[in-house]
Amino acid sequence: MASTEPGEAGPTEWGESVGVGPWPGRWPDDPRYDPDLLAGGDRRNVVDRYRYWRREAVVADLDRRRHPFHVAIENFGHDHNIGTVVRTANAFAAAEVHIVGRRRWNRRGAMVTDRYQHLRHHKDVPALLAFARARGLAVVAVDNAPGSRRIETARLPRECLLLFGAEGPGISAEATAAAALTVSIAQFGSTRSINAGVAAGIAMHAWVRQHADLSTAW
């Protein structure tokens, strides 16, 4: 489980106008609650269910709710979209987010959600593919490459790894060759590609529409 790096925004970055203040009245007798948050208030960006909960308790509860799709993004450049991908993966309860290539990435866009989302690093594409094979995950490349299928009409595997490339070069040829399926997002404007963070959100939501139990959404 990753944590924020020194100097980055902490759990109270939302200010006094967001969240809840100190717990009123007698404190709950429940080990999931954090005494510091009960005493000082909880300004974190969490759903109401998790107000005042310890971070470990939130992660444990999320682990019961996570979906069987994984998300991977190649980090072979200085990509500022990874934080957005992590934040969106948390919102859709992805099993894990995989960072391929550079270990360091800009966590600011994650808005502290990396504290609650399982992250895994792979040094290169072969290591990622070996992980997918071992877990029985179908690799789905999301790229507007020739021969790709429209994600709007394609059936995504339930247990899969959605793979995204770095902004600009897209998915590496090695990763594309190993994918069981390549899907693209329908576009109608002048730009050649969609921001990687936005594309990841669209693809994850496509999986949710096909496979998630919407009655369990907050």
C-alpha positions in Angstrom: 0.0 0.0 0.0 1.5 3.3 -1.1 1.6 6.4 1.0 1.9 10.0 0.1 5.4 11.4 -0.2 6.7 14.1 2.1 5.4 17.6 1.3 2.3 16.4 -0.4 -1.3 17.1 0.6 -2.4 15.2 3.7 -5.8 13.9 4.8 -7.0 17.4 5.8 -6.2 19.2 2.5 -9.9 20.0 1.9 -10.0 22.7 4.7 -12.6 23.4 7.3 -15.5 23.7 4.8 -15.4 20.0 3.9 -15.9 17.0 6.0 -17.0 16.9 9.6 -15.8 18.4 12.9 -15.0 16.6 16.1 -17.3 13.8 17.1 -20.2 15.2 19.2 -21.0 13.4 22.4 -19.8 10.1 23.6 -17.3 8.4 21.3 -18.3 5.1 19.6 -16.8 1.9 21.0 -15.6 0.5 17.7 -12.0 -0.3 16.8 -12.5 1.0 13.2 -12.7 4.6 14.5 -9.5 6.8 14.8 -9.2 8.6 18.1 -7.4 11.5 16.4 -10.1 12.0 13.9 -12.8 11.7 16.5 -11.1 14.4 18.5 -10.1 16.8 15.7 -12.6 16.1 12.9 -12.4 14.3 9.6 -11.7 16.5 6.6 -10.7 13.7 4.2 -12.2 13.1 0.8 -14.0 9.9 1.8 -17.7 8.8 1.6 -19.8 9.3 4.7 -19.6 5.6 5.6 -15.8 6.0 6.3 -16.0 9.2 8.3 -13.7 9.0 11.4 -12.5 5.5 10.3 -8.8 4.5 10.5 -7.1 4.3 7.1 -6.5 0.6 7.6 -10.2 0.0 8.4 -11.2 1.8 5.2 -8.8 -0.3 3.1 -10.1 -3.5 4.7 -13.7 -2.6 3.9 -12.8 -1.6 0.4 -11.1 -5.0 -0.1 -14.4 -6.6 0.4 -15.9 -4.4 -2.4 -13.2 -4.4 -5.0 -13.9 -5.5 -8.6 -11.9 -8.1 -10.4 -10.5 -5.7 -13.0 -7.0 -4.3 -12.8 -5.6 -1.1 -14.4 -2.0 -0.7 -15.7 -0.3 2.4 -17.2 3.1 2.5 -18.8 5.3 5.2 -17.1 8.2 5.5 -19.6 8.1 9.3 -19.7 7.1 12.1 -17.3 3.4 11.4 -17.4 1.2 13.5 -15.2 -1.9 11.4 -15.8 -1.1 8.6 -13.5 -2.5 10.3 -10.4 -5.8 10.8 -12.2 -5.8 7.1 -13.2 -5.2 6.1 -9.6 -8.0 8.4 -8.3 -10.5 7.0 -10.9 -9.5 3.4 -10.1 -10.2 4.1 -6.5 -13.7 5.5 -7.4 -14.5 2.4 -9.4 -13.0 0.0 -6.8 -10.4 -1.5 -9.1 -8.5 -4.5 -7.6 -5.1 -2.9 -8.2 -3.3 -0.2 -10.2 0.0 -1.3 -11.9 2.7 1.2 -12.7 5.1 -0.1 -15.5 8.5 1.4 -15.9 9.5 4.4 -13.8 8.8 3.8 -10.1 8.3 7.4 -9.3 5.2 9.3 -10.5 3.4 12.5 -9.6 1.0 11.7 -6.8 -0.7 15.1 -6.7 -3.4 14.2 -9.1 -4.4 11.1 -7.0 -5.6 13.5 -4.3 -4.5 11.1 -1.5 -6.6 8.2 -2.9 -3.3 6.2 -3.3 -3.6 5.7 0.5 -6.6 3.5 -0.1 -5.8 1.9 -3.5 -3.6 -1.1 -3.9 -0.6 -0.2 -6.2 2.0 -2.5 -7.7 5.2 -1.6 -9.6 6.6 -3.6 -12.5 10.0 -2.8 -14.0 8.9 -3.5 -17.6 6.1 -4.9 -19.8 7.2 -8.6 -19.6 7.0 -8.4 -15.8 3.4 -7.0 -16.1 2.4 -9.7 -18.6 3.8 -12.4 -16.4 1.7 -11.1 -13.5 -1.4 -11.1 -15.7 -0.8 -14.7 -16.9 -0.3 -15.9 -13.3 -3.6 -14.3 -12.2 -5.6 -15.4 -15.3 -6.2 -11.8 -16.3 -7.0 -11.0 -20.0 -5.0 -8.0 -21.1 -7.1 -5.4 -22.8 -5.1 -2.6 -24.4 -7.0 0.7 -24.7 -5.5 2.5 -27.8 -6.8 4.0 -31.0 -4.6 1.7 -33.1 -5.6 0.1 -36.4 -7.6 -3.0 -35.9 -9.0 -2.0 -32.5 -12.6 -2.7 -31.6 -15.0 0.0 -30.3 -15.1 -0.1 -26.6 -18.7 1.1 -26.9 -19.7 -2.3 -28.4 -17.0 -4.6 -27.3 -17.6 -7.1 -24.5 -14.9 -6.7 -21.9 -13.7 -9.7 -20.0 -14.8 -9.7 -16.3 -11.4 -10.6 -15.0 -9.1 -8.4 -17.0 -6.2 -5.9 -16.9 -7.0 -2.6 -18.7 -3.7 -1.3 -20.1 -3.0 2.3 -21.0 0.1 3.9 -22.6 1.9 7.1 -21.8 0.6 10.4 -23.1 1.8 10.8 -26.6 3.5 7.6 -27.7 0.6 5.4 -26.5 0.9 1.7 -25.6 4.2 0.1 -26.5 4.3 -2.3 -29.4 5.4 -5.1 -27.0 2.3 -4.6 -24.8 0.0 -4.3 -27.8 1.2 -7.6 -29.3 0.5 -9.4 -26.1 -3.0 -8.0 -25.6 -6.0 -10.4 -25.9 -8.1 -7.5 -27.1 -7.4 -3.9 -28.2 -10.3 -1.4 -27.8 -10.6 2.2 -28.9 -12.9 5.0 -27.7 -15.1 6.6 -30.4 -14.0 10.2 -31.1 -15.7 12.8 -33.4 -13.5 15.9 -33.1 -10.2 17.0 -34.6 -7.8 15.6 -31.9 -6.0 12.4 -32.6 -6.2 11.1 -29.1 -7.9 11.5 -25.7 -6.0 12.4 -22.5 -4.8 9.2 -20.9 -6.4 9.9 -17.6 -9.8 10.6 -19.3 -9.5 7.5 -21.5 -8.8 5.4 -18.4 -12.0 6.7 -16.7 -14.1 6.0 -19.8 -12.7 2.4 -20.0 -13.2 1.7 -16.3 -16.8 3.0 -16.5 -17.4 0.7 -19.6 -16.3 -2.2 -17.4 -18.6 -1.1 -14.6 -21.6 -0.8 -16.9 -21.1 -4.3 -18.1 -20.2 -6.2 -14.9 -20.7 -4.2 -11.7 -23.6 -4.7 -9.3 -24.9 -1.1 -9.3 -27.0 -1.8 -6.2 -23.7 -1.8 -4.2 -22.7 1.8 -5.4 -22.7 4.5 -2.8 
